């Protein structure tokens, strides 16, 4: 086992990427981030992006690719195009960032999502990449006294779908990140570190209530390969918070 690679979810720098996508990647690499997780490519040609990543020695580890739930007839073809682009720039993991769930989900919702995610997993695997699903708090709503995400992980074969726990949202859902890392060890190659204060206030890693100090020790045993910092609200700026979030890891030997 080895310590996971520390990367950044580029959504954290969305105010910068909207202005200068490639320049923001350079800033992330200069801070010391070793990997990036994308939420969009801002119409950048794949060859240009791949060249820039190689120049920066920044790994294109994963990409969040939304599914077209509003037009299911074109979901598969839209997804295929996204997979092809990701493969061209060297991405390893395609991640579905969310799926629609009602306020009170039912087993029918579980069965529907199981079918969708299984099909997507096959598409990604057929392309030679790996597929994952990213959690928030709403996937921990109960159906038949069990969180929806657990139903999905039972029903979608492990070789078709891994899980990307956002450990901050998991904590806010009322569960212990350590328990889930242990329960699904070997199936959690990617995680998000996203910290919160009381009132669900988004803060820099280590300044909230999640308790990431204790979680660090559980990453290697769980088989986590990549940790992505993520933050949506900032005291000073997105770039400063990104730097401070990385410092949390550097000060602890990463």
N, C-alpha and C positions, 0 to 999 in steps of 0.2 A: 504494500500500500504506500501511497505518497500523498503529501499534502495537496489539497485541491488548488487549482489555478484560480487566481483572483481576477475577475473581470468586472465589467460594468454593463448594466442594462442601459442602452443608449437613450432610452426614454427619460432617464434622469437628467440628460443634457438637451432635452428637446428644444429649449429656447435657443440653444447654440446651433444644433444640427439644422434647424429650419433656415438659418442664415448661411452657415458654412459647414456642410456635412463632413467633407474630407478633412477640413481644418480642425474640426472638433475631434475627429478620430485621432489626429496628430496630438492634440492637447491631452487626450486620455492616455495615449501611449507615453508621452513625456512625463506624465504624473507617475507612471510605473505600472499601470494596468497592463496585464498580459493577454487579455481576451476581451472581446466585445460580444454582446448579445444585441441583435438589431430588432427594431420595431418598424422599419421602413428603410428605403434606400434612396429616396429623393431623386428618382429617375436617373441615378448614376449608372452608367454602363457597367456590366459585370467585369469586363476586362480592366477598366479603369480602377474599379474598387479593389479588385484582387491585387493589382499592381501596388496600390497604395498600402494595402494591408501587409504585403510582403516587405515593402520598403520600411514600414514602421515596426515590423516584427510583432504585429498584433494579430492574435489568432481569431479567426471568425468562427467562434465556437457554436453559436446557435442563433436562431431567429424566431421571433414571435410572428406567426402568420395567422391572422384571423380567418375563420371559415365564413363563407357566404351563407349564413343562416337565413338571410332575407330572400335569397333566390336559390333554393336547393337544387333546381334543375341544372344550374351552372356551378354548383359547389365543387364538383369533382374536377371540371376543366379549369376553373379558376385556381384551385389548389395545385393542380399539375404544373401550371405556369410558374407559380411561386416556388415549387420544389425545384424546377429546372434552373431558375435563377440562383437559388441558394447553392445548388450543386456546382454551378459555374464558379462561384467565388470561394468554394471550399468549406462551406458550412457543414457541420457534422450532425447537428440536432435541429429538427423542425419542431417548434412548440406551438400548440394551440393555446392562446392566451386566456380564453374564456369560452363558456358556452351558456346559452340562455337557460335559466331556471326560474320558474315562478316562485312567488313568495312561499307557497306551500307545495313543494314538489311531491310527486307521486311515483309509484313504481313504473308507470307508463313513461314518465320523463326519463327515468333511469334506463329503461329499455331502449327508448329512442336514441339517447346519447351513446349508449353502448354500441348500437349499430353504426352511428356516424363515426365514432372514434375508432372502431375496429376497421372500418373501411379506409379511413385516413391513414391508420397505421400500416395497412397493407400497401397503400400508395407510396408512402415514404420508404418503407422497407424495399419495395420493388426498385426504387431509385438508388438503393445502396446507402441510404441515410437512416438515422434513428428518429423515432417519434416520441414526443412527450406532451403531457398536459400540465398547464400551470394553474395552481390553485390560488383562490382568494379566501374569503371567509364563507361565502355563500355555498360552496361545494360541501360544507360541513353541516348543512341543514339535514335533519333526520328524515329518513324514509324507513319505515318498519324498524324504528329504534336504532338505525345505523346511518352514519354520515353518507351522503351521496357519493363522495369520492371513494369511499371504501367499497361501495357497491360496484362502481365503475372499475376499480382495480381488480376486483374479483372476477368480473365478467369479460373485460378486455384482456386477451392473453398478454403475459408479461413480455413475450418476444415482439409484440406489436406496439406496446405503449409503456413507457416509463412515466414517472411523475416528477414534476418540478414543484416542490413545496416552496411557497413563499412563507418563510418561517415566521415572519411578523404577522401576516394575516392569519396564519394557523393559530398563533398565540391569541389574537383578538377573537377568534372563533371560540375560545375557551378550552383549547387543547394544549398539550405539552409537546413542543417540537421534538424533544428527545425521544418521547415514546413513538412518534411517527417515523423518525429517522431509524430507530431500531426495528420497528415492525416491518418497514419496507426496505431494509438494507439490501443493497444490490440492485434496487430498482429506482434509486434516486440519484442519478448522475449529475443533476443540476439542482441548485437551490438558489433562492433569493434571500439576501439579508436586508430586511426592511424594518426599521425600528420605530416604535411608537411610545409616546407619553400618554398619560391619562387624558381621556377625551378624544382618543384616536388621532392625536396630533403626530404627524410624520416628522421624525427628527433624525439626526445623524446617528450612525451605528454606535452603540455603546452609551448613548445618552437617553435611551428610553427604558422601557420595562421588560422587554423581551428576554433579556439575560443572555446575550450572545457570548459572553465570556465562557460560560459553561457549555454552550453548544459547540464551540470550536473543537473540543475534544471528541465529539461524537461524529465528526464529518468523515474522517478516514475509515473508522469501522463500518460506517454506513455505505461506503463506496462512492462518496460524493467526489466528482471529478472537477466541477466548476462551481464557484460561488460568485454570484453577481450582486454587486451592491445596487440598491435602488432607492431613490428618494424623489418625492414629488413636491415638497414644500421646503423652502430654504430661509434661514435667518439672514444670510448675506447674499449668496449667489449659488447657482447650480454647480459652477466650477469649483468654488471653495468647498462646498459640501462633498463633492466627489473626491477632492483631495483629502479632506478630513476622514472620509469613510475608508479610503485606502490606508491612511495612517493607522487606523484601528488594527489592521492586519499586520502592517510592517512592524508595529511595536510589539507584536506577539509572534514574531519569527516567520512571517510569510513574505 
